[in-house]
Amino acid sequence: MQHPSNDGATVAAAAANKEDNNKEDNNKEDNNKAQWALVVHSHADQHVDRLTLPFRLFNVRGNTIKIHQEHKSDGSGGTCIGYGAAVYPSSIVMAHYLEHHGRLCNTTTLLEVGGGHGFSGIAAAVCGVRSVVTTDGDDISIQLTEKNIVENNVSTNCHATKLLWGNRDHEDIVMGIFGNRKPDIIIGSDVTACPYADALPKLMETLLYLSGPETTIILSFKSRNVDEESFWQKAATIFNISNRDRVIHPDFVNDSSLHLSILRRKKM
């Protein structure tokens, strides 16, 4: 004869075991949720040195853009001129602005100055600009841009060419690509940064030569040094300047040093 107490103990043990298993499953589920919660992506995350990554991925209008980087700790970021071998926040801010202002991308021509890796120009091409020319004065940067253009399959409407600020021959080549017409839009990310302080008068020359009354100039930048102020003071005498800081990429809304400005020629 079986003892009822043993049956009760067996049932109780089974119930307890089931409860333990449920708790273990719940714990696993909670752990999984916690792991997923830890990998929320932000371009502003300080836990990873993103400048040193071999490449980075960005989403623009549902398209994944892959940008190869060649950053080096050599004092100039891997290039001979400037720091164009890695994607800095200003480029992300620029791409975000273009992505969310479709009317700009319905234009025919866009010129990127100081493009480095070419991300902003490539983003413009992905957004639908018919003819994009992304430029830099550094040969290493031009090679990197060409690599990124091919990587992202935008060779039909995006091209790279050398443009050293203030070099009239280079400027005329750019004009020739656009059919000897001024581009509809000129963009530049971090081109007013303090490492280029000595070249800022040449940048102004290039912007004046390549822009017309109908050209919209968009500059994204991070305030770093008072040397940049001379450029903006000069610009204010020639262009109407409007600030667009409220449309900064959401990952950088708390960074008060990041800015985006629109410049248009004053009517004389």
KOLLUMKOL-32940 format. One record per residue (C-alpha): residue in one letter; x, z, y. Coordinates in steps of 0.5 Angstrom, whole numbers, always signed. Each point is the difference from the previous one (the first is absolute). Layout:
residues N
{residuo->A x->X z->Z y->Y} $
...
//
This chain:
residues 268
{residuo->M x->+0 z->+0 y->+0} $
{residuo->Q x->+3 z->-2 y->+7} $
{residuo->H x->+0 z->+6 y->+5} $
{residuo->P x->-4 z->-2 y->+6} $
{residuo->S x->+5 z->+3 y->+5} $
{residuo->N x->+5 z->-5 y->-3} $
{residuo->D x->-4 z->-5 y->+2} $
{residuo->G x->-1 z->+3 y->+7} $
{residuo->A x->+7 z->+0 y->+1} $
{residuo->T x->+1 z->-7 y->-2} $
{residuo->V x->-5 z->-2 y->+5} $
{residuo->A x->+3 z->+4 y->+5} $
{residuo->A x->+7 z->-3 y->-1} $
{residuo->A x->-2 z->-7 y->+0} $
{residuo->A x->-4 z->+1 y->+6} $
{residuo->A x->+6 z->+3 y->+3} $
{residuo->N x->+5 z->-5 y->-2} $
{residuo->K x->-5 z->-5 y->+3} $
{residuo->E x->+0 z->+3 y->+6} $
{residuo->D x->+8 z->+1 y->+0} $
{residuo->N x->+0 z->-8 y->-1} $
{residuo->N x->-5 z->-1 y->+6} $
{residuo->K x->+4 z->+4 y->+4} $
{residuo->E x->+6 z->-4 y->-2} $
{residuo->D x->-3 z->-7 y->+1} $
{residuo->N x->-2 z->+3 y->+7} $
{residuo->N x->+7 z->+2 y->+2} $
{residuo->K x->+2 z->-7 y->-2} $
{residuo->E x->-5 z->-3 y->+4} $
{residuo->D x->+2 z->+4 y->+6} $
{residuo->N x->+7 z->-1 y->-1} $
{residuo->N x->-1 z->-7 y->+0} $
{residuo->K x->-4 z->+0 y->+6} $
{residuo->A x->+5 z->+4 y->+3} $
{residuo->Q x->+6 z->-5 y->-2} $
{residuo->W x->-5 z->-5 y->+4} $
{residuo->A x->+0 z->+4 y->+6} $
{residuo->L x->+7 z->+0 y->+1} $
{residuo->V x->+1 z->-7 y->+0} $
{residuo->V x->-4 z->-2 y->+6} $
{residuo->H x->+4 z->-5 y->+3} $
{residuo->S x->+2 z->+0 y->+8} $
{residuo->H x->+5 z->-4 y->+3} $
{residuo->A x->+2 z->+6 y->+4} $
{residuo->D x->+1 z->+4 y->-6} $
{residuo->Q x->+7 z->+4 y->+2} $
{residuo->H x->+2 z->+1 y->-8} $
{residuo->V x->+2 z->-7 y->-1} $
{residuo->D x->+6 z->-3 y->+4} $
{residuo->R x->-4 z->-7 y->+0} $
{residuo->L x->+5 z->-4 y->+4} $
{residuo->T x->+5 z->+1 y->-6} $
{residuo->L x->-5 z->-3 y->-5} $
{residuo->P x->+2 z->-7 y->-3} $
{residuo->F x->-7 z->-3 y->+2} $
{residuo->R x->-7 z->+3 y->+3} $
{residuo->L x->-7 z->-2 y->-1} $
{residuo->F x->-6 z->-1 y->+5} $
{residuo->N x->-7 z->-1 y->+0} $
{residuo->V x->-2 z->-5 y->+5} $
{residuo->R x->-7 z->-3 y->-1} $
{residuo->G x->-1 z->+2 y->-7} $
{residuo->N x->+7 z->-4 y->-1} $
{residuo->T x->+6 z->+4 y->-3} $
{residuo->I x->+6 z->-2 y->+5} $
{residuo->K x->+7 z->+1 y->-3} $
{residuo->I x->+6 z->+1 y->+4} $
{residuo->H x->+7 z->+0 y->-2} $
{residuo->Q x->+4 z->+5 y->+4} $
{residuo->E x->+8 z->+0 y->+0} $
{residuo->H x->+1 z->+7 y->+4} $
{residuo->K x->+7 z->+2 y->+0} $
{residuo->S x->+3 z->+7 y->+3} $
{residuo->D x->+6 z->-4 y->+4} $
{residuo->G x->-2 z->+2 y->+7} $
{residuo->S x->-4 z->-6 y->+1} $
{residuo->G x->-5 z->+0 y->-6} $
{residuo->G x->+2 z->-6 y->-4} $
{residuo->T x->+0 z->-5 y->+5} $
{residuo->C x->+5 z->-2 y->+6} $
{residuo->I x->-5 z->+0 y->+5} $
{residuo->G x->-5 z->+6 y->+0} $
{residuo->Y x->-3 z->+3 y->-5} $
{residuo->G x->-5 z->-5 y->-3} $
{residuo->A x->+2 z->+0 y->-7} $
{residuo->A x->-6 z->+6 y->-1} $
{residuo->V x->-7 z->+1 y->+1} $
{residuo->Y x->-1 z->+5 y->+6} $
{residuo->P x->-7 z->+3 y->+2} $
{residuo->S x->+0 z->-5 y->+6} $
{residuo->S x->-1 z->-6 y->-5} $
{residuo->I x->-5 z->+3 y->-4} $
{residuo->V x->-4 z->+2 y->+7} $
{residuo->M x->+1 z->-7 y->+2} $
{residuo->A x->-3 z->-3 y->-7} $
{residuo->H x->-6 z->+5 y->+1} $
{residuo->Y x->-2 z->-2 y->+7} $
{residuo->L x->+1 z->-8 y->-2} $
{residuo->E x->-4 z->+2 y->-7} $
{residuo->H x->-6 z->+3 y->+4} $
{residuo->H x->+0 z->-5 y->+6} $
{residuo->G x->-3 z->-6 y->-3} $
{residuo->R x->-1 z->-4 y->+6} $
{residuo->L x->+8 z->+0 y->+1} $
{residuo->C x->+1 z->-3 y->-7} $
{residuo->N x->-4 z->-6 y->+2} $
{residuo->T x->+5 z->-2 y->+5} $
{residuo->T x->+4 z->-6 y->-2} $
{residuo->T x->+7 z->+2 y->+1} $
{residuo->L x->+4 z->+7 y->+0} $
{residuo->L x->+7 z->+2 y->+1} $
{residuo->E x->+4 z->+6 y->-2} $
{residuo->V x->+6 z->+2 y->+4} $
{residuo->G x->+5 z->+5 y->-4} $
{residuo->G x->-4 z->-1 y->-6} $
{residuo->G x->+6 z->+3 y->-5} $
{residuo->H x->-4 z->+0 y->-7} $
{residuo->G x->-6 z->-4 y->+3} $
{residuo->F x->-5 z->+4 y->-2} $
{residuo->S x->-4 z->+0 y->+6} $
{residuo->G x->+0 z->-8 y->+0} $
{residuo->I x->-2 z->+0 y->-7} $
{residuo->A x->-6 z->+4 y->+1} $
{residuo->A x->-2 z->-4 y->+6} $
{residuo->A x->+1 z->-6 y->-5} $
{residuo->V x->-4 z->+3 y->-5} $
{residuo->C x->-6 z->+2 y->+5} $
{residuo->G x->+0 z->-7 y->+1} $
{residuo->V x->+4 z->-3 y->+6} $
{residuo->R x->+1 z->-7 y->-1} $
{residuo->S x->+7 z->+0 y->+2} $
{residuo->V x->+5 z->+6 y->+0} $
{residuo->V x->+7 z->+0 y->+2} $
{residuo->T x->+4 z->+6 y->-1} $
{residuo->T x->+7 z->+1 y->+3} $
{residuo->D x->+6 z->+4 y->+1} $
{residuo->G x->+7 z->+0 y->+3} $
{residuo->D x->+3 z->+2 y->-7} $
{residuo->D x->+2 z->-4 y->-5} $
{residuo->I x->-1 z->+5 y->-6} $
{residuo->S x->-7 z->+1 y->+3} $
{residuo->I x->-2 z->-7 y->+0} $
{residuo->Q x->+2 z->-1 y->-7} $
{residuo->L x->-4 z->+7 y->-2} $
{residuo->T x->-6 z->-3 y->+4} $
{residuo->E x->+1 z->-7 y->-4} $
{residuo->K x->+0 z->+4 y->-7} $
{residuo->N x->-7 z->+4 y->+2} $
{residuo->I x->-3 z->-6 y->+2} $
{residuo->V x->+1 z->-3 y->-6} $
{residuo->E x->-2 z->+6 y->-4} $
{residuo->N x->-7 z->+0 y->+3} $
{residuo->N x->-1 z->-7 y->+0} $
{residuo->V x->-1 z->-1 y->+7} $
{residuo->S x->+5 z->-6 y->+1} $
{residuo->T x->-6 z->-5 y->+2} $
{residuo->N x->-1 z->+4 y->+7} $
{residuo->C x->+6 z->+5 y->+1} $
{residuo->H x->+7 z->-2 y->+1} $
{residuo->A x->+6 z->+3 y->+2} $
{residuo->T x->+5 z->-2 y->+5} $
{residuo->K x->+6 z->+3 y->+4} $
{residuo->L x->-2 z->+2 y->+7} $
{residuo->L x->+6 z->+4 y->+4} $
{residuo->W x->-4 z->+3 y->+6} $
{residuo->G x->+2 z->-4 y->+7} $
{residuo->N x->+3 z->-6 y->-4} $
{residuo->R x->-3 z->-6 y->+3} $
{residuo->D x->+2 z->-4 y->-6} $
{residuo->H x->-4 z->+4 y->-5} $
{residuo->E x->-6 z->+1 y->+4} $
{residuo->D x->-1 z->-8 y->+1} $
{residuo->I x->+1 z->+0 y->-8} $
{residuo->V x->-6 z->+5 y->+0} $
{residuo->M x->-4 z->-4 y->+5} $
{residuo->G x->+1 z->-7 y->-4} $
{residuo->I x->-3 z->+4 y->-6} $
{residuo->F x->-6 z->+1 y->+4} $
{residuo->G x->+0 z->-7 y->+3} $
{residuo->N x->+3 z->+2 y->+6} $
{residuo->R x->-6 z->+4 y->+2} $
{residuo->K x->+0 z->+8 y->+1} $
{residuo->P x->-2 z->+4 y->-5} $
{residuo->D x->-7 z->+3 y->+0} $
{residuo->I x->+3 z->+7 y->-2} $
{residuo->I x->+7 z->+3 y->+0} $
{residuo->I x->+1 z->+7 y->-4} $
{residuo->G x->+6 z->+4 y->-1} $
{residuo->S x->+0 z->+7 y->-3} $
{residuo->D x->+6 z->+5 y->+2} $
{residuo->V x->+3 z->-5 y->+5} $
{residuo->T x->+0 z->+4 y->+6} $
{residuo->A x->+4 z->+6 y->-4} $
{residuo->C x->+6 z->+3 y->+3} $
{residuo->P x->+5 z->-3 y->-5} $
{residuo->Y x->-2 z->-7 y->+3} $
{residuo->A x->+1 z->+3 y->+7} $
{residuo->D x->+5 z->-5 y->+3} $
{residuo->A x->-4 z->-6 y->-3} $
{residuo->L x->-6 z->+2 y->+3} $
{residuo->P x->+1 z->-4 y->+7} $
{residuo->K x->+1 z->-6 y->-5} $
{residuo->L x->-6 z->+2 y->-4} $
{residuo->M x->-4 z->-1 y->+7} $
{residuo->E x->+3 z->-7 y->+1} $
{residuo->T x->-2 z->-2 y->-7} $
{residuo->L x->-8 z->+3 y->+1} $
{residuo->L x->+0 z->-4 y->+7} $
{residuo->Y x->+3 z->-6 y->-3} $
{residuo->L x->-5 z->-1 y->-6} $
{residuo->S x->-6 z->+3 y->+3} $
{residuo->G x->-5 z->-3 y->+4} $
{residuo->P x->-7 z->+2 y->+4} $
{residuo->E x->-4 z->+0 y->-6} $
{residuo->T x->+5 z->+4 y->-5} $
{residuo->T x->-1 z->+7 y->-2} $
{residuo->I x->+6 z->+4 y->-2} $
{residuo->I x->-1 z->+6 y->-4} $
{residuo->L x->+6 z->+5 y->-1} $
{residuo->S x->+0 z->+6 y->-4} $
{residuo->F x->+5 z->+5 y->+1} $
{residuo->K x->+2 z->+7 y->-1} $
{residuo->S x->+3 z->+4 y->+6} $
{residuo->R x->+7 z->+2 y->-1} $
{residuo->N x->+4 z->+0 y->+6} $
{residuo->V x->-1 z->-1 y->+8} $
{residuo->D x->+4 z->-6 y->-1} $
{residuo->E x->-6 z->-4 y->-2} $
{residuo->E x->-4 z->+2 y->+7} $
{residuo->S x->+4 z->-5 y->+4} $
{residuo->F x->-3 z->-6 y->-5} $
{residuo->W x->-7 z->+3 y->+1} $
{residuo->Q x->+1 z->+1 y->+8} $
{residuo->K x->+2 z->-7 y->+0} $
{residuo->A x->-6 z->-3 y->-4} $
{residuo->A x->-5 z->+4 y->+4} $
{residuo->T x->+2 z->-5 y->+6} $
{residuo->I x->-1 z->-6 y->-4} $
{residuo->F x->-5 z->+2 y->-5} $
{residuo->N x->-7 z->+3 y->+0} $
{residuo->I x->+1 z->+6 y->-6} $
{residuo->S x->-5 z->+3 y->-4} $
{residuo->N x->+1 z->+6 y->-5} $
{residuo->R x->-3 z->-1 y->-6} $
{residuo->D x->+2 z->+7 y->-3} $
{residuo->R x->-7 z->+2 y->-3} $
{residuo->V x->+0 z->-6 y->-5} $
{residuo->I x->+7 z->+3 y->-3} $
{residuo->H x->+0 z->+0 y->-8} $
{residuo->P x->-3 z->+6 y->-3} $
{residuo->D x->+6 z->+2 y->-3} $
{residuo->F x->+3 z->+1 y->+7} $
{residuo->V x->-5 z->+3 y->+4} $
{residuo->N x->+3 z->+6 y->+1} $
{residuo->D x->+7 z->-3 y->+2} $
{residuo->S x->-1 z->+0 y->+8} $
{residuo->S x->+7 z->-4 y->+0} $
{residuo->L x->-3 z->-6 y->-3} $
{residuo->H x->-3 z->-5 y->+5} $
{residuo->L x->-3 z->-7 y->+0} $
{residuo->S x->-1 z->-4 y->+7} $
{residuo->I x->-3 z->-7 y->+2} $
{residuo->L x->+3 z->-4 y->+5} $
{residuo->R x->-3 z->-6 y->+4} $
{residuo->R x->+4 z->-3 y->+6} $
{residuo->K x->-3 z->+2 y->+7} $
{residuo->K x->-3 z->-6 y->+4} $
{residuo->M x->+4 z->-2 y->+5} $
//
